[in-house]
Amino acid sequence: MASDLLSQVLDALSQAQGSIFSNDAFPAVDFTTIKSALDRLGSREMIIYTQIDREEANLTPEAVGIAAQGSHEAKVFEAVRQAVDGLKIADLPAIVGKETAKVGQGKAFKEGWIKKDKDLLKTAISTIHDSSREQLQTIQQTKTHPDSKVVSDLRKRKLITMQKVITFEIKKGPKFSKEFIKEETDLTADMLATGAWKTAKLKPYNFNAMGAPTMSGALHPLNKVRHEFRQIFFEMGFEEMPTNRYVETGFWNFDALFVPQQHPARDLQDTFYIADPPVADKPRADPVEKTEKLADGSIPTSKSQDHPSQDYEKYWNSVKEVHEEGKYGSIGYRYPFKEDESLKLVLRTHTTAVSTYMLYRLAANPRPARYFSIDRVFRNETVDATHLAEFHQVEGVIADFGLALGGLIGFMEVFFGKMGIHGLRFKPAYNPYTEPSLEIFGYHPGLKKWVEIGNSGMFRPEMLEPMGLPKDMRVYGWGLSLERPTMIKYGVSNIRELLGHKVDLNFVESNPAVRLEKD
């Protein structure tokens, strides 16, 4: 079939005085087949072809009827004209049809063809010119209309549809011949032995041809932006926190952060609770620590110095006392602390649960420290274009002596400046575990407005002092989602196209790396 088409193209060109068009010469051949044949002939310079793209107008079934029998308004006019003394409005649908009466009556009034006399319709002129029928007949014959406004109007009235048509103008090439000679692609041992290579026509190498695409893995856009965040944190001297536990107890996720047990964030409509097991153990040493022993059962010197044993029972009681009665200069919340509520298992709602654990470990050997984490968190939220039940949180924590609010603002300007976000604005906010608290806003040039890009604050004494941290040690904390900057950088408007089962793999494979400090 392919070789037959090659010969047909060459024959058609040899008989033509000039160029030929594929849609006229080969109307039954599909686009892929004709394109393949033309590429093959074009590579041998036997032909030269040009692709021509155009739009054709096709009549809808309703328009075909109008072209054959007249427009709705013309049918209405004719029915009224035949009723010499006028036509009752109520009788019109029975004569011309319900749809024609509905559409045609209004158009006929608009054109000034008919008029209303009480409950009768009468003609306002003796003859009409059915322009709609004439326009559709022109399109039916030529597939277009010289007046673009007419085409636009008929499209709005849903009388025509536009279809893209591709055709090729084909001309003779510098090496045109009526006969297509097959070119050899390989020089074989038989050709060398028989001498056939001397007369064989060898196909030349095409060094401009594109190679076959090589399938390979690709980093998800979230991972690309995550890598940039990690580089910024490492550049600023931060240590990455272990975030491999998606399930936390209510104690680490809420209570240790001084979040009251009656807080709305702990309701079922906001948090995912684990049904089995219903409760966990009280806070205790991480089981990983027990595996960090040498063969003789001793603890490595570096490990014992960095993480000496801590009294988790005392920490539990201190947190309970801060909630119930107040402590460390605070009056607390003054409610009966429920242990069962504290020991419920939840899918962590924020990575601050990990930060709390790391700060408690730091209390065993207080010193300046910088921690960060980037990992998944879970909220029982309604899924829409900007919200998911799971997303990624970027969090940073700085612990040091003598820190103040001005230092937090200055650090935020440096941190976000490394992402290309400058001129920040800060607004006071409320968080149960930070005071003061600040919402961070940056100007979005694309949206042309200020948007919230993060939340920050200084951890409260009610959270830090039960851990055993010194009174003069202060801790900055801030966080933002990973999805929002990723959506901005990659122009994604629906978060479900970025994370979840609706993600397009082509989107993942084709998007470039990102540099947060560049537009």
matplotlib code that plots the C-alpha trace (Angstrom):
import matplotlib.pyplot as plt

x = [0.0, 2.8, 4.8, 1.6, 1.0, 4.5, 4.0, 0.6, 2.1, 4.9, 2.5, 0.1, 3.0, 4.3, 0.9, 0.3, 1.5, 2.5, 1.8, -1.0, -2.9, -3.3, -6.9, -7.8, -5.5, -5.8, -9.1, -9.5, -6.0, -5.7, -3.3, -0.7, -0.4, 0.0, 2.4, 4.6, 4.7, 5.6, 8.3, 9.9, 9.9, 11.0, 14.0, 15.2, 14.6, 12.1, 9.4, 9.0, 5.8, 4.3, 1.7, -1.4, -3.6, -7.0, -10.4, -13.5, -17.1, -19.5, -23.3, -25.1, -28.2, -30.4, -28.4, -28.7, -32.5, -32.4, -30.2, -32.7, -36.1, -35.4, -34.7, -37.1, -38.0, -38.7, -41.0, -42.8, -43.2, -44.6, -47.1, -48.3, -48.4, -50.6, -53.1, -54.5, -56.4, -53.6, -52.5, -53.3, -50.1, -51.4, -51.9, -48.3, -46.6, -49.1, -48.4, -44.5, -43.5, -42.9, -39.1, -39.5, -42.2, -40.0, -36.9, -38.4, -41.0, -38.4, -36.1, -39.0, -39.9, -36.3, -36.0, -39.2, -41.0, -44.0, -46.0, -48.4, -52.0, -53.7, -53.5, -52.8, -49.5, -49.5, -46.9, -45.1, -43.6, -44.5, -41.3, -38.2, -34.6, -33.7, -30.0, -29.5, -30.4, -28.2, -25.2, -25.6, -25.8, -22.6, -20.8, -22.3, -20.7, -17.4, -16.8, -16.3, -17.8, -16.0, -17.5, -15.8, -18.7, -21.2, -19.1, -18.8, -22.6, -23.5, -21.1, -22.9, -26.2, -24.7, -25.5, -22.0, -18.9, -15.3, -13.0, -9.2, -8.2, -4.6, -3.6, -0.3, 0.8, 3.2, 5.8, 8.5, 11.9, 15.4, 15.7, 12.2, 11.7, 8.6, 10.1, 10.8, 14.0, 14.4, 17.5, 19.6, 20.0, 22.8, 26.0, 25.8, 28.4, 26.5, 26.7, 30.4, 30.9, 28.9, 29.9, 26.2, 27.3, 28.8, 25.4, 23.2, 21.7, 22.6, 20.4, 22.5, 22.7, 20.4, 22.4, 19.7, 17.1, 15.9, 16.8, 14.2, 13.1, 14.7, 12.3, 13.7, 12.6, 11.7, 11.5, 8.1, 7.9, 7.3, 10.6, 12.4, 11.1, 11.8, 15.4, 15.7, 14.3, 16.7, 19.7, 18.6, 18.3, 21.7, 23.3, 22.1, 23.4, 20.3, 20.0, 17.3, 14.9, 13.7, 10.1, 9.4, 6.5, 3.2, 1.3, 1.7, 0.0, -2.2, 0.5, 3.2, 0.9, -1.2, -0.6, 3.2, 2.6, 0.2, -2.9, -5.9, -7.8, -11.0, -9.3, -11.4, -8.3, -8.7, -12.3, -13.0, -13.9, -10.4, -8.1, -7.8, -7.8, -6.5, -9.1, -6.8, -5.0, -7.3, -4.5, -0.7, 1.8, 2.8, 5.9, 9.0, 12.5, 12.5, 13.0, 15.7, 17.9, 17.9, 19.4, 22.3, 24.3, 27.6, 28.2, 29.1, 25.8, 27.4, 26.2, 28.6, 30.2, 29.0, 25.4, 25.4, 26.7, 24.3, 21.2, 21.6, 18.6, 15.6, 12.8, 9.7, 7.4, 8.4, 7.9, 4.4, 3.4, 4.8, 2.8, -0.3, 0.2, 0.7, -2.6, -4.6, -3.2, -0.6, 3.2, 6.3, 4.4, 1.3, -2.2, -2.7, -6.1, -7.6, -9.5, -9.1, -6.4, -7.7, -4.9, -7.0, -7.4, -3.6, -2.8, -5.1, -3.3, -3.6, -2.2, 0.0, -1.6, 1.8, 5.5, 5.7, 5.1, 8.5, 10.0, 8.6, 10.3, 13.6, 13.4, 12.8, 15.9, 17.8, 16.8, 19.1, 22.1, 20.9, 22.8, 22.1, 20.5, 18.8, 16.4, 14.2, 11.8, 9.9, 7.3, 3.7, 0.9, -2.8, -5.9, -9.5, -10.4, -12.8, -10.9, -11.1, -8.8, -6.6, -7.0, -6.2, -6.5, -2.7, 0.0, 3.6, 4.8, 8.1, 9.1, 12.1, 13.2, 16.0, 16.9, 19.3, 19.8, 18.5, 16.5, 13.9, 11.1, 13.1, 15.6, 12.7, 11.5, 15.1, 15.7, 12.4, 13.5, 16.8, 15.2, 12.4, 14.9, 16.8, 13.6, 13.3, 10.6, 11.5, 9.6, 7.7, 4.9, 4.0, 0.6, 0.0, -1.7, -2.7, -1.3, -1.8, 1.9, 3.6, 3.5, 4.1, 2.8, 3.1, 1.6, 4.0, 2.8, 4.6, 3.6, 2.6, 3.3, 1.1, -1.9, -1.0, -1.9, -0.4, -0.7, 0.0, 3.2, 3.8, 3.3, 5.8, 6.3, 8.3, 7.4, 5.6, 7.3, 4.4, 5.7, 9.5, 10.0, 8.3, 10.9, 13.7, 15.1, 16.7, 14.5, 16.6, 16.6, 14.2, 13.0, 11.8, 9.4, 7.9, 6.3, 4.7, 3.3, 5.4, 2.5, 1.9, 5.3, 5.4, 2.0, 3.2, 6.5, 4.9, 1.7, -0.6, -4.1, -5.6, -3.7, -5.2, -3.2, 0.0, -0.6, -2.8, -4.2, -5.1, -1.4, -0.5, 2.8, 3.6, 3.5, 6.0, 8.3, 8.4, 8.7, 12.2, 14.2, 13.3, 15.5, 13.6, 15.8, 14.9, 11.7]
y = [0.0, 2.4, 1.7, 2.1, 5.5, 6.6, 5.7, 7.4, 10.6, 10.6, 9.7, 12.6, 15.0, 13.9, 14.5, 17.9, 21.2, 22.5, 21.6, 19.3, 19.3, 16.2, 16.7, 16.9, 14.2, 11.7, 12.5, 9.0, 8.7, 9.6, 12.2, 9.8, 7.7, 10.7, 12.4, 9.3, 8.9, 12.6, 12.5, 9.5, 11.1, 14.5, 12.9, 11.8, 15.3, 13.8, 16.2, 19.4, 19.8, 22.4, 21.9, 24.1, 24.4, 25.9, 25.8, 24.6, 25.4, 22.5, 22.8, 21.2, 19.1, 22.2, 24.3, 21.7, 22.0, 25.8, 25.7, 23.4, 24.8, 28.3, 29.8, 29.7, 33.4, 32.9, 30.0, 32.2, 35.1, 32.7, 31.3, 34.8, 35.9, 33.1, 34.0, 37.0, 38.4, 37.6, 34.6, 33.9, 33.6, 30.5, 28.8, 29.4, 26.4, 24.0, 25.4, 25.8, 23.6, 24.5, 25.1, 27.1, 29.2, 29.8, 30.8, 32.3, 34.6, 36.7, 36.9, 37.9, 40.7, 41.8, 42.0, 44.0, 41.3, 40.9, 42.9, 42.2, 43.3, 42.3, 38.5, 38.3, 38.3, 40.3, 40.9, 44.3, 44.1, 42.3, 40.5, 39.4, 38.4, 35.2, 36.0, 33.2, 30.6, 32.3, 32.4, 28.7, 27.7, 29.6, 27.8, 24.5, 24.9, 26.6, 25.5, 29.1, 32.6, 35.8, 37.8, 36.6, 38.3, 36.0, 33.0, 34.2, 34.8, 31.4, 29.7, 31.5, 30.3, 26.8, 26.4, 25.7, 23.9, 24.6, 21.8, 22.0, 20.6, 19.9, 19.5, 19.5, 21.4, 19.0, 20.1, 18.3, 18.2, 18.6, 14.8, 14.1, 10.8, 8.9, 5.7, 5.2, 3.3, 1.5, 2.6, 0.1, 1.0, -1.6, -2.7, -6.5, -9.2, -10.7, -7.3, -7.1, -10.7, -10.4, -6.8, -5.7, -2.7, -1.1, -0.6, -0.5, 2.9, 3.4, 5.6, 8.5, 9.1, 11.8, 13.4, 15.9, 13.2, 13.2, 10.1, 7.9, 9.2, 7.3, 6.4, 7.5, 8.4, 11.9, 13.8, 15.1, 18.9, 18.7, 16.9, 19.5, 22.4, 20.3, 19.9, 23.7, 24.2, 21.6, 23.3, 26.7, 25.1, 23.3, 26.5, 28.3, 25.6, 23.6, 19.9, 17.8, 16.2, 12.6, 12.7, 9.0, 8.7, 9.7, 8.5, 10.4, 10.5, 13.4, 14.2, 15.0, 16.4, 18.6, 18.5, 19.1, 22.1, 23.6, 23.0, 22.5, 19.3, 21.2, 23.0, 22.7, 21.4, 18.1, 17.5, 14.6, 16.9, 18.4, 15.4, 11.8, 9.4, 5.9, 3.3, 0.3, 0.5, 3.0, 4.4, 4.4, 4.2, 7.2, 9.1, 7.0, 6.7, 6.2, 2.4, 3.4, 4.4, 0.8, -0.5, 2.0, -0.2, -1.8, -5.6, -5.6, -3.8, -0.4, 2.9, 4.7, 7.7, 10.2, 8.9, 9.0, 12.5, 13.8, 12.0, 11.2, 9.4, 11.6, 11.4, 11.1, 10.5, 13.9, 15.5, 14.0, 15.2, 18.7, 19.0, 17.8, 20.3, 23.2, 22.4, 21.8, 24.3, 26.4, 26.5, 28.5, 31.7, 30.6, 30.1, 27.2, 26.3, 25.1, 22.0, 18.3, 16.8, 13.5, 10.9, 8.9, 12.0, 12.6, 9.0, 8.8, 8.0, 10.5, 11.1, 14.0, 17.3, 19.2, 18.4, 20.5, 17.3, 16.2, 19.6, 19.2, 15.8, 17.2, 20.2, 17.8, 15.8, 19.1, 19.8, 17.0, 19.0, 22.6, 24.4, 26.6, 24.4, 24.8, 22.1, 21.8, 19.2, 18.8, 16.0, 15.0, 16.0, 15.2, 17.2, 16.2, 18.8, 19.0, 18.4, 21.3, 23.2, 24.5, 22.0, 18.3, 15.9, 15.5, 17.9, 18.8, 21.1, 23.0, 23.8, 25.5, 25.8, 27.9, 27.5, 29.9, 32.2, 35.7, 35.6, 38.4, 39.1, 41.5, 38.7, 36.4, 39.1, 39.7, 36.0, 35.6, 38.3, 36.5, 33.1, 34.1, 36.4, 33.2, 32.1, 35.4, 36.8, 40.3, 43.1, 40.9, 42.1, 40.7, 40.6, 39.6, 36.2, 33.6, 30.2, 28.1, 27.3, 30.6, 34.1, 36.4, 34.9, 36.4, 35.7, 36.3, 38.0, 38.4, 40.3, 38.0, 39.9, 37.5, 37.9, 41.5, 41.2, 40.3, 36.6, 34.7, 32.6, 31.3, 31.4, 32.1, 32.8, 32.2, 29.1, 29.7, 29.1, 26.7, 24.5, 24.9, 24.9, 21.5, 20.0, 21.2, 23.9, 26.9, 29.9, 32.2, 29.9, 31.1, 29.2, 30.6, 28.4, 29.0, 26.9, 27.0, 24.5, 23.0, 22.9, 26.6, 27.7, 24.7, 25.7, 29.3, 28.2, 25.7, 27.6, 25.0, 26.3, 23.1, 21.3, 18.0, 18.2, 18.4, 15.7, 12.6, 10.2, 12.9, 13.9, 13.8, 11.8, 13.9, 17.0, 15.3, 14.2, 17.5, 20.1, 21.6, 22.0, 25.0, 27.7, 29.5, 32.6, 33.0, 33.8]
z = [0.0, 0.9, -2.2, -4.3, -2.8, -3.6, -7.2, -7.3, -6.0, -8.6, -11.4, -10.4, -10.3, -13.7, -15.3, -13.6, -15.1, -11.7, -8.0, -6.8, -3.5, -1.5, -0.6, -4.3, -5.6, -2.7, -0.9, 0.6, 2.1, 5.8, 7.1, 8.6, 5.5, 3.1, 5.5, 5.7, 1.9, 1.4, 4.1, 2.3, -1.1, 0.4, 2.1, -1.4, -2.8, -5.3, -4.2, -2.2, -0.2, 2.1, 4.8, 4.6, 7.7, 7.4, 9.1, 7.4, 8.4, 8.5, 8.8, 11.8, 11.0, 11.9, 9.4, 6.7, 7.1, 6.9, 3.8, 2.1, 3.3, 4.7, 8.1, 11.0, 10.7, 7.0, 7.7, 10.3, 7.8, 5.2, 7.6, 8.6, 4.9, 3.9, 6.7, 4.9, 7.9, 10.4, 12.3, 15.9, 18.0, 19.7, 16.3, 15.0, 16.7, 15.1, 11.7, 11.7, 14.6, 18.2, 17.9, 14.7, 16.3, 19.4, 17.5, 14.3, 15.9, 17.8, 14.7, 12.5, 14.9, 15.1, 11.3, 11.1, 8.9, 11.1, 13.6, 16.5, 16.4, 19.7, 19.6, 15.8, 13.9, 10.6, 7.9, 8.1, 4.6, 1.4, 0.6, 2.5, 1.9, 3.7, 4.4, 6.9, 4.3, 1.7, 4.1, 5.0, 1.3, 0.6, 3.5, 2.3, -1.1, -0.2, 3.4, 4.4, 4.1, 3.1, 6.1, 9.4, 11.3, 9.6, 10.6, 14.2, 14.4, 12.9, 15.4, 18.3, 17.0, 16.8, 13.1, 12.1, 13.6, 12.7, 11.8, 11.3, 7.9, 6.9, 3.3, 1.4, -1.7, -3.5, -6.2, -8.1, -6.4, -7.8, -8.1, -9.3, -11.2, -12.1, -10.7, -7.0, -6.6, -3.3, -1.5, 0.5, 4.1, 5.0, 3.2, 3.6, 3.2, 0.2, -1.5, -1.0, -2.2, -5.3, -6.2, -6.1, -3.9, -7.0, -8.6, -5.5, -4.5, -0.9, 1.3, 2.7, 6.4, 7.8, 10.6, 11.3, 12.1, 15.7, 17.7, 19.3, 22.7, 25.6, 28.4, 31.8, 35.2, 36.2, 39.5, 40.5, 40.5, 44.3, 44.7, 42.6, 44.7, 47.9, 46.8, 46.5, 49.9, 51.4, 49.7, 51.3, 54.7, 54.5, 53.2, 56.3, 58.7, 59.5, 60.4, 58.9, 61.4, 61.0, 59.8, 59.1, 61.5, 60.0, 63.1, 66.3, 69.7, 70.7, 73.3, 70.8, 68.2, 70.5, 74.3, 74.3, 72.1, 74.7, 72.5, 74.8, 74.6, 73.7, 70.7, 67.4, 65.6, 67.6, 66.4, 64.1, 61.2, 61.3, 62.3, 61.2, 64.2, 64.2, 65.2, 65.9, 68.3, 70.1, 72.3, 72.5, 75.4, 77.4, 76.1, 76.4, 74.9, 71.2, 70.4, 67.9, 70.8, 72.1, 68.9, 69.1, 71.4, 70.7, 70.7, 74.4, 75.2, 75.9, 74.4, 72.1, 73.7, 71.2, 71.5, 75.3, 75.2, 72.6, 74.0, 77.7, 79.3, 80.0, 82.5, 80.2, 83.1, 84.6, 81.2, 81.0, 84.4, 83.7, 80.5, 82.4, 85.2, 82.8, 81.2, 84.4, 86.9, 85.1, 85.8, 84.9, 85.3, 83.4, 84.8, 82.2, 80.8, 84.1, 82.9, 83.9, 81.6, 80.1, 79.6, 77.1, 74.9, 75.0, 74.1, 71.0, 67.8, 64.9, 61.5, 62.3, 61.4, 61.3, 61.4, 64.5, 66.4, 65.2, 66.2, 69.7, 70.1, 68.8, 71.2, 74.1, 73.0, 72.9, 76.5, 77.6, 76.3, 75.7, 73.0, 69.9, 67.2, 63.9, 62.6, 59.5, 58.0, 54.8, 54.8, 54.5, 56.9, 57.0, 57.6, 57.4, 54.8, 51.9, 48.7, 46.2, 43.8, 46.6, 49.4, 49.9, 52.8, 52.7, 51.7, 52.5, 55.2, 55.2, 58.8, 60.4, 64.0, 65.6, 69.3, 70.9, 73.9, 73.9, 70.7, 70.1, 67.7, 65.6, 64.9, 63.7, 61.3, 60.0, 59.6, 57.6, 55.2, 54.6, 54.3, 51.9, 50.0, 49.0, 47.2, 45.3, 47.6, 49.0, 50.7, 53.2, 55.3, 58.7, 60.5, 64.1, 64.4, 67.0, 67.5, 70.7, 70.9, 69.8, 71.2, 69.6, 66.3, 62.8, 59.4, 56.6, 53.3, 50.0, 46.9, 44.0, 40.7, 38.7, 40.9, 41.6, 45.3, 48.6, 49.5, 52.7, 52.2, 55.8, 59.5, 62.2, 65.9, 69.1, 71.0, 74.3, 77.7, 78.5, 75.7, 76.2, 80.0, 80.7, 78.4, 80.7, 78.4, 80.1, 80.8, 78.7, 75.7, 73.0, 69.9, 66.5, 64.5, 61.1, 58.4, 54.9, 52.5, 49.8, 47.3, 47.1, 45.8, 43.5, 42.0, 41.5, 39.9, 37.5, 36.8, 38.3, 39.3, 40.6, 43.4, 42.4, 39.2, 41.3, 43.9, 43.7, 41.2, 38.6, 38.0, 34.3, 33.9, 30.9, 33.2, 35.5, 32.8, 30.7, 33.4, 33.9, 37.1, 39.3, 40.9, 43.6, 43.4, 39.7, 37.8]

ax = plt.figure().add_subplot(projection="3d")
ax.plot(x, y, z, "-o")
ax.set_aspect("equal")
plt.show()
